[in-house]
Amino acid sequence: MRRAERLVPYRLLAPAFAVELVLVLGPLLVGLWYSLHNVRFFQIRRFTGLDNYWRVLGAPEVINALWVTAAFAFFALVLTFVLGFALAVWLERDGRFITVMRAVVLVPYVIAMLVGSMLLRWLFSQEGGIAPLVLGPFGLGNVSILGDPKLAMAALVFNAMWRDAAFAMIMLLAGLKAIPPELHLAARVDGATAWQRFRRITLPLMRIAILITLVRLLVHFVNILTFPLILTGGGPGNATEVVVLKVFRLGFADHLLGQANALAILVFLANMALVTVLLMLFRRAGRV
């Protein structure tokens, strides 16, 4: 093969690679530069070194945002995955009714996050939403869902579960469809119960699909912004202020772009560490 022919794939990839450099590496380097300076209103004042990093790591609001992010990501991940898995098992069989139900389940996922969060905010509002109508007969009509810290977090988790359970269902349903039906048929002939078939056949053969789903959902929930920004605004107080929302407020509300970029860089490094751990799990799952 001539040298010109060997370079064809690289030439085809060069434009996409250049776009990635401009849109990904460029902002990352600018953010890193900002994080090492005192920046107010996009004006670089002086070099501060790692001072911005120490400030955000020692700020009580940032520590609270990290705990809120961890709590939200944990409960949203568990509940979304369980609901998605249940929907995938329920909708695995083919049929006209099942096809319609799959389309119904996908409706929240195809709705934009902004629109869905605004809809739930209206539903949970105490003034004109549906929550007082539902809770009124139980004597809880005066309960403010978005005004109570625990209920606001529950609403935030519900927002994530309501929308992203469809994604989990799609991924897990693909894994279920990839399992040869002959295996279940042979196990049924041998007298295996439904739980035994699920535990000994379904779960082991869906290991990769489960890991992919968990990775995608976890990265999504750790870096979520739209849900808390639109649904709860981080409130009441700072009860639902996740770390990415804190980055947003540091940069665009407090105009502390140096600290905002420092926290963003730390979040980026945490994401890289998280992805590395998850890739190790992938490789381990592939060997088992």
Secondary structure, DSSP 8 states (H G I E B T S, - for coil): --HHHHTHHHHHHHHHHHHHIIIIIHHHHHHHHHHTEEEETTEEEEE-TTHHHHHHHH-HHHHHHHHHHHHHHHHHHHHHHHHHHHHHHHT-S-SHHHHHHHHHHHHHHHS-HHHHHHHHHHHH-TTTSSHHHHHGGGT-TT--TTTSHHHHHHHHHHHHHHHHHHHHHHHHHHHHHTS-HHHHHHHHHTT--HHHHIIIIIHHHTHHHHHHHHHHHHHHHHT--HHIIIIITT-STTTT--HHHHHHHHHHTS-BHHHHHHHHHHHHHHHHHHHHHHHHHHHHHHH-
